[in-house]
Each structure stands twice: as C-alpha cells, then as structure tokens.
Amino acid sequence: MNMQSQPQKLIFINRYFCPDHSATSQMLSDLAFGLAKDSAERAIHIVTSRQRYDDASAQLPAYEVIQNVHIHRVATTRFGRQNLLGRAIDYVSFYAASFFCLLKQAEKGDTLIAKTDPPLISVIVALVAKLKRAHLVNWLQDLFPEVAAELGVKLARGLPYKILKSLRNTTLHQAKMNVAIGELMADRLRWEGIPDSKITVIHNWADGEQLKPVPHEQNPLRTDWGLQGKFVVGYSGNLGRSHDFSTILDAAAALKDREDIVFLLIGGGAQLPQVQQDCLDKGLSNVLFKPYQPREKLSESLSVADVHLISLKPELESLIVPSKFYGVLAVGRPVIFIGAEEGELAGIIYKHHCGYVVAQNDVDSLSGVINQQVTNVLNNNYYEAIRALFDEYYAKANATRQFEKVLCKS
C-alpha cells in the first residue's frame, strides 16, 4: 500500500473511552485497539473525557497510552446525567475542551473520526478539520437532533431544530465518509441529500473473542443470583428513554404467577428508577435487577438468560440501532425484539431466524412467545447457529477490516 496515501494520525473523538463500559466506549475501544494492533504504521489517538458514563466524578488520567493507543482526556464540568441542564453544560464544556485539544493534536493529512457523544460533536471536529486541512469521517451511532425531537425534548423543535439539523448536515456533506450503523440509517442519510459516495454501512459488533456462550450448569451467576431451574428472560444494557419498558413489565405482570419464569434486568440508565418503582407498584416479585457487570463477566451475565429482550420505540427506527443485540448473538441466545416490524433489527431477525418480533404494547404476544420458549426447550444446535450467525456477520474482526478500508480511503 502506498505509504504517502496514509494519514499521519487517526484521531477519534467521543466523550467516553476505555475503561468506561458504556456502549459507545466499548465500540470505540475495540476498534482503536484493533487498529493499533493491525496498523503499526499509523498512530491512533483518542480525545475523550476524564469521566465514566455512570460516574461523573471519576478522575481518569489526563493522558496515557494503552496498547499503543494515545488517550487524551480533557477536563470538563461534572454535572452528570441526572438532569438535562447539567448534561447540556457538560456537553458545552466538552465541545470547548475537545476543540482546543484537537487544535493541538491534529495536523494536515490526519483523519478525524467524530462519533456522536456528545450530540453534534461533529460540528466541532469539522471546524478543526477545515482549519488543519485534515480529513473528516463521521461515525454515526444515532442521528441528532431527530432523536431528541422524537423523545419530546422541547428545544428540538421549530427554529432551533432546523438550525441544529442544518449544522449537522453540513458536517455530513463535508465528511469524506459517513459511517451508518444500519441500512435504514443509511437510507435516512440519502433522504437528507447525502450522496451514496459518502455513505457506508458498518454494523456495530461484539467482541467474539471475549464473549462466549456459557452453559447454565457451568455459569456461577445462575447460582449466585438464585436462578437455578428458572427460565430467565433477560434485558442487559442501558435502560434509556429510547426503549419501551411498559410492554416488558406488563408481560411480567401477566406471568407473575409462573414461578419458573424470572425477568432479569441488568444495567442502568435514565428509566431505571421509574422501572424499579413500577415493579414495586405492580408487586412484581418475578423481576430481578442487577447492576452493570464488569466486561470480563459479560459472557456469564449474558448467558444467564435463556432469551433476551431488546426494545426500541418505533419512532426511533433509522435513528438508532440498539448495540446490545450483537452481544446477545455472541453468546448464542435468541432475541425477542419489541418494536417496529419493519425496523432494522426486525429485518435481521426475520432474515436469519434468530428470534422473534413483537409490536410495542402487544403484551399478549410477548407473553405468548415467552411461554412458547419455556415449553419448547431449545437445543444446543440452535444456540450454535446463532453464534455462527454472529461470527459471519457481526464479529469485531469483520468491522475492523471494514473500517480499515474506509479510513485508508480518507
């Protein structure tokens, strides 16, 4: 490969990075370490914050090198995620700090890869790319301000919405490439007028080397959490506002007399306190809550469940793709997707027969599918087929190769 066509540095920008466990952090960490391992001739840099997703008070080192990846952690405000005003101030402080860090680190010919946390960070990165004559690549985990508008954020409407969307679209046009995480998201970019030549689809992934199916009889968490002999309906990840939990809790209520069925919710997020309160109000003793598990225990925690629930509000299709889907496939478990039948994950499930699709609020169908799963004990061949699907389409190595091609063209 012609060395003159290679950028001097690849600089990724995202608010969280290793050792943080949030979804965008894990994706970026996997990719950065993979690229650093496979491409010794290019320096990999990260501009991120000193916080963790669930701990705004964390004080991670301002600079360190991990596995040949140079990590620059900028100082920001620390209001956390508990209220929108504090979160907005944290965003603004990250915009400013990352701008000056990028001005210092970026050089002509570098490639700057902007993720989408915080929203519209691509605007800052695009400005630095112009000033420094660097290349811009957008790695789109969601589309803002559309997500905010669909979630009812007051500022994401009217004139402010139009201004924010125009700013975002300007960065999409400026970019050498825009990486969408689903086909429907790519279609949405085309609808916004972005040419095909600047759009590619690279699905999110899970680390198949780390995540392996763990049989129930070999899984210590089944014992530790008192789940021996139970059929476990799992949900693992962010309990954020993008996801529907009323359908899940109503199904748990419909099945609460089934002593052999337990709903296991692992994770945290904006809706966790309300979901816990709803369980108390409904008397749902068949719902068990556990915090986020360390990454080294993800194989065990994901394998505890017999089937996993994933939900996405239908109005958010083409704007978000739940990344928890790929970890579930990695441990060979089927998925019950609660959302739009024409959605991104629904299409994958229908195509590859790796689970079921249930419409939001269709409690009877969800309860019926769970009952069917309890009755029809799945054999190891089915679990192995799901894992094989993961290995073929959604393994980390596949995505790393795809990013290599994109970034070499930048």
C-alpha positions in Angstrom: 0.0 0.0 0.0 1.3 3.5 -0.9 2.5 5.0 2.4 2.0 8.5 1.0 -1.7 7.9 1.0 -1.8 7.1 4.7 -2.9 9.7 7.2 -0.4 10.7 9.8 -2.8 10.0 12.6 -6.2 8.7 13.2 -7.9 10.8 15.9 -11.2 9.6 17.3 -13.4 11.9 19.3 -16.0 10.5 21.8 -16.9 11.5 25.4 -16.2 8.0 26.8 -13.4 5.5 26.2 -11.7 2.6 28.0 -12.0 1.7 30.8 -15.6 3.0 30.7 -18.2 0.3 30.0 -20.8 2.3 28.0 -21.8 1.1 24.5 -20.1 3.8 22.5 -17.0 3.5 24.7 -16.7 -0.3 24.2 -17.2 0.1 20.4 -14.5 2.7 20.1 -12.2 0.9 22.5 -12.5 -2.3 20.4 -11.9 -0.5 17.2 -9.0 1.7 18.4 -7.1 -1.2 20.0 -7.8 -3.4 16.9 -6.5 -0.7 14.5 -3.4 -0.1 16.7 -2.6 -3.8 16.6 -3.1 -4.2 12.9 -1.7 -0.9 11.7 1.6 -0.2 13.4 2.5 2.5 10.8 -0.4 4.7 11.9 -0.7 6.4 15.3 -4.1 6.1 16.9 -5.2 8.9 19.2 -8.4 9.4 21.3 -9.9 12.6 22.5 -12.3 11.9 25.4 -13.3 13.0 28.8 -12.0 12.0 32.2 -15.3 10.7 33.4 -17.2 7.4 33.2 -20.7 7.1 31.8 -22.1 6.3 35.2 -19.7 8.2 37.3 -19.2 11.9 36.5 -16.9 12.3 39.5 -14.3 9.8 38.1 -10.8 11.2 37.6 -9.2 9.1 34.8 -5.7 10.1 33.8 -5.3 13.2 31.6 -3.0 11.3 29.3 -1.9 7.7 28.9 -1.0 5.1 26.3 -2.8 1.8 26.4 -2.0 -0.9 23.8 -0.3 1.7 21.6 -3.4 4.0 21.7 -2.7 7.6 22.8 -5.6 8.7 25.1 -6.0 12.5 25.7 -8.7 13.1 28.4 -9.9 16.6 28.6 -11.2 18.4 31.7 -14.9 19.2 31.7 -17.8 20.1 34.1 -19.2 17.2 36.0 -22.9 17.7 36.4 -23.6 14.1 35.2 -26.7 12.7 33.5 -29.4 13.3 36.2 -30.9 16.5 34.6 -30.9 17.9 31.1 -29.5 21.3 32.1 -26.5 19.8 33.8 -25.9 17.4 30.9 -26.1 20.3 28.4 -23.4 22.2 30.4 -21.2 19.1 30.4 -21.7 18.9 26.6 -20.6 22.5 26.1 -17.6 22.1 28.3 -16.6 19.0 26.3 -17.1 20.9 23.0 -14.7 23.6 24.1 -12.1 21.4 25.7 -12.0 18.9 22.8 -11.7 21.8 20.3 -8.5 23.1 21.9 -7.2 19.6 22.3 -7.8 18.8 18.6 -6.2 22.1 17.5 -3.1 20.9 19.4 -3.1 17.3 18.2 -4.4 17.5 14.6 -2.1 18.1 11.6 -2.5 18.3 7.9 -3.5 14.9 6.4 -4.7 13.4 9.7 -8.1 11.8 9.8 -10.5 12.9 12.5 -13.3 10.5 13.3 -16.3 12.0 15.1 -18.7 9.8 17.0 -22.0 11.2 18.3 -21.5 11.6 22.0 -22.0 14.3 22.8 -24.5 15.2 20.1 -23.2 17.4 17.3 -19.5 16.9 18.3 -19.0 16.6 14.5 -19.6 20.3 14.2 -16.5 21.0 16.4 -14.5 18.3 14.7 -15.5 19.6 11.2 -14.3 23.1 12.1 -10.9 21.7 13.3 -10.6 19.6 10.1 -11.1 22.7 8.0 -8.6 24.7 10.0 -6.0 22.0 10.0 -6.7 20.7 6.5 -7.5 17.2 7.9 -10.0 14.7 6.7 -13.3 14.2 8.5 -15.2 10.9 9.0 -18.5 10.7 10.8 -19.2 7.5 12.7 -23.0 7.8 13.4 -24.3 5.9 16.4 -27.5 8.0 16.2 -29.0 11.0 14.4 -29.4 14.2 16.3 -31.5 16.4 16.6 -34.1 13.9 15.2 -33.7 11.6 18.3 -34.2 14.5 20.6 -37.3 15.6 18.7 -38.9 12.2 18.8 -38.2 11.9 22.5 -40.0 15.2 23.1 -37.1 17.5 24.0 -38.6 21.0 23.9 -35.5 22.6 22.3 -35.5 20.1 19.5 -38.4 21.7 17.6 -39.1 24.7 15.4 -36.3 27.1 14.5 -33.7 25.5 16.9 -34.4 22.1 15.4 -33.8 23.5 11.9 -30.6 25.2 12.8 -29.2 22.1 14.6 -30.1 19.8 11.7 -28.6 22.2 9.2 -25.3 22.3 11.2 -25.3 18.5 11.4 -26.0 18.1 7.7 -23.2 20.5 6.8 -20.8 18.2 8.6 -22.2 15.2 6.7 -21.6 16.9 3.4 -18.1 17.9 4.4 -17.0 14.5 5.5 -15.0 12.1 3.3 -17.3 9.3 4.6 -20.3 8.9 6.9 -20.4 5.5 8.6 -24.0 4.5 9.4 -24.7 1.5 11.7 -27.7 0.2 9.8 -29.3 0.2 6.4 -32.3 2.3 7.5 -30.0 4.9 8.9 -28.1 5.0 5.5 -31.5 5.4 3.8 -32.2 8.3 6.1 -28.9 10.0 5.1 -29.8 9.6 1.5 -33.1 11.2 2.2 -31.2 14.2 3.7 -29.3 14.6 0.4 -26.0 12.9 1.3 -24.6 11.2 -1.8 -24.1 7.5 -1.9 -20.4 8.0 -2.4 -20.2 9.5 1.2 -22.2 6.8 2.9 -21.2 3.3 4.0 -22.8 0.8 6.4 -20.8 -0.9 9.1 -22.8 -2.6 11.7 -21.9 -2.5 15.4 -20.4 -5.6 16.8 -19.4 -7.5 19.9 -16.0 -9.0 20.9 -16.4 -12.6 20.0 -13.1 -13.5 21.5 -14.2 -12.3 24.9 -17.9 -13.2 24.6 -18.7 -17.0 24.5 -21.8 -19.0 25.3 -21.7 -20.3 28.8 -23.9 -23.4 29.6 -26.2 -22.9 32.5 -24.7 -25.7 34.5 -21.2 -24.0 34.2 -22.4 -20.5 34.9 -21.7 -19.4 38.5 -24.1 -16.4 38.2 -27.1 -18.7 37.9 -26.2 -20.0 41.3 -25.1 -16.7 42.8 -28.4 -15.0 41.7 -30.6 -17.9 42.7 -31.7 -18.7 39.2 -31.2 -22.5 39.1 -34.0 -24.2 37.4 -35.6 -20.9 36.2 -36.4 -19.8 32.7 -34.7 -16.4 32.6 -36.0 -13.6 30.3 -33.1 -11.1 30.2 -32.6 -7.5 29.4 -29.0 -6.2 29.5 -27.7 -2.7 28.9 -29.0 0.9 29.1 -32.5 1.5 30.4 -32.7 4.7 28.5 -35.6 6.8 27.2 -35.2 5.2 23.7 -36.5 1.9 25.0 -40.0 0.7 25.9 -40.4 -1.0 29.3 -44.1 -0.8 29.8 -44.6 -3.8 27.5 -42.0 -5.8 29.3 -43.4 -5.0 32.8 -47.0 -5.7 31.6 -45.8 -9.1 30.4 -44.0 -9.7 33.7 -47.3 -8.9 35.4 -49.2 -11.3 33.2 -46.7 -14.1 34.0 -46.1 -13.3 37.7 -47.8 -16.5 38.8 -45.3 -18.6 36.8 -42.7 -19.4 39.5 -40.5 -20.9 36.8 -40.1 -17.6 34.9 -37.9 -14.7 36.0 -37.3 -11.4 34.3 -33.7 -10.3 34.8 -32.8 -6.6 34.1 -29.1 -5.9 34.1 -27.8 -2.3 33.7 -28.7 1.3 34.5 -29.9 4.4 32.8 -32.5 7.2 33.0 -35.5 4.9 33.3 -34.1 2.6 35.9 -35.6 4.3 38.9 -39.1 4.5 37.3 -38.9 0.9 36.2 -38.0 -0.2 39.7 -40.8 1.9 41.1 -43.3 0.4 38.6 -42.3 -3.1 39.7 -43.0 -2.2 43.3 -46.3 -0.7 42.4 -47.3 -3.8 40.4 -45.9 -6.2 43.0 -43.6 -7.8 40.5 -41.5 -10.2 42.6 -40.6 -12.0 39.4 -38.4 -9.1 38.2 -34.8 -9.1 39.4 -32.4 -6.1 39.0 -28.6 -6.3 38.7 -26.1 -3.5 38.0 -23.8 -3.4 35.0 -21.4 -6.3 35.1 -17.6 -6.0 34.6 -16.7 -6.7 31.0 -14.8 -9.8 32.0 -18.0 -11.2 33.3 -20.2 -10.4 30.3 -20.1 -13.9 28.9 -21.6 -15.2 32.2 -24.1 -12.4 32.7 -25.4 -12.5 29.1 -25.6 -16.3 29.2 -27.6 -16.4 32.4 -30.7 -15.6 30.2 -32.5 -18.2 28.1 -33.8 -15.4 25.8 -33.1 -11.7 25.7 -35.5 -8.8 25.3 -34.5 -5.8 23.2 -36.8 -2.8 22.7 -36.7 0.3 20.6 -39.6 2.8 20.3 -40.8 2.6 16.7 -40.4 6.4 16.1 -36.7 6.0 16.6 -36.1 3.5 13.7 -33.5 4.7 11.3 -32.1 6.9 14.1 -30.7 4.3 16.5 -29.8 0.6 16.4 -29.5 -1.0 19.9 -26.0 -2.3 20.2 -26.9 -4.8 22.9 -28.2 -7.0 20.0 -24.7 -8.1 19.0 -23.6 -9.2 22.4 -26.7 -11.4 22.7 -25.9 -13.1 19.4 -22.3 -13.6 20.6 -23.4 -15.8 23.5 -25.8 -17.7 21.2 -29.1 -16.5 22.7 -32.3 -15.8 20.8 -33.8 -12.3 20.8 -37.3 -11.1 21.3 -37.4 -7.6 19.7 -40.1 -5.3 20.9 -40.7 -2.6 18.3 -41.4 -1.9 14.6 -41.8 -5.0 12.4 -40.2 -3.1 9.5 -37.3 -2.0 11.7 -33.6 -2.7 11.4 -33.3 -5.4 14.0 -36.6 -6.9 13.0 -35.3 -7.4 9.4 -32.2 -9.2 10.7 -34.2 -11.4 13.0 -36.7 -12.4 10.2 -33.9 -12.9 7.7 -31.7 -15.1 10.0 -34.3 -16.7 12.2 -32.6 -15.7 15.4 -35.6 -14.7 17.5 -39.0 -13.1 17.4 -40.5 -9.7 16.8 -43.4 -8.3 18.9 -45.1 -5.0 18.4 -44.9 -2.4 21.2 -47.8 -2.7 23.7 -48.7 -6.2 22.4 -48.5 -7.8 25.8 -50.4 -10.9 24.8 -48.0 -11.7 22.0 -44.9 -11.1 24.2 -46.3 -13.3 27.0 -47.2 -16.0 24.4 -43.7 -16.0 22.9 -42.1 -16.4 26.3 -44.5 -19.2 27.2 -43.6 -20.9 23.9 -39.9 -20.6 24.7 -40.4 -22.2 28.1 -42.3 -25.1 26.5 -40.1 -25.6 23.5 -36.7 -26.2 25.1 -34.1 -25.1 22.6 -31.3 -27.4 21.9 -27.6 -26.6 21.6 -27.8 -26.7 17.8 -30.0 -23.6 17.8 -27.6 -21.7 20.1 -24.7 -22.7 17.9 -26.5 -21.5 14.8 -27.0 -18.0 16.4 -23.3 -17.9 17.4 -22.4 -18.9 13.8 -24.5 -16.0 12.5 -22.7 -13.7 14.8 -19.3 -14.9 13.6 -20.2 -14.5 10.0 -21.7 -11.0 10.1 -21.1 -9.2 13.4 -17.7 -10.2 14.8 -15.3 -7.4 15.8 -12.7 -8.5 13.2 -15.1 -8.0 10.4 -15.9 -4.5 11.4 -12.2 -3.7 12.0 -11.5 -4.7 8.4 -14.3 -2.6 7.1 -13.1 0.4 9.0 -9.6 -0.2 7.7 -10.9 0.2 4.1 -12.8 3.3 5.0 -10.0 5.0 6.8 -7.4 4.1 4.2 -9.5 6.0 1.6 -9.8 9.1 3.8 
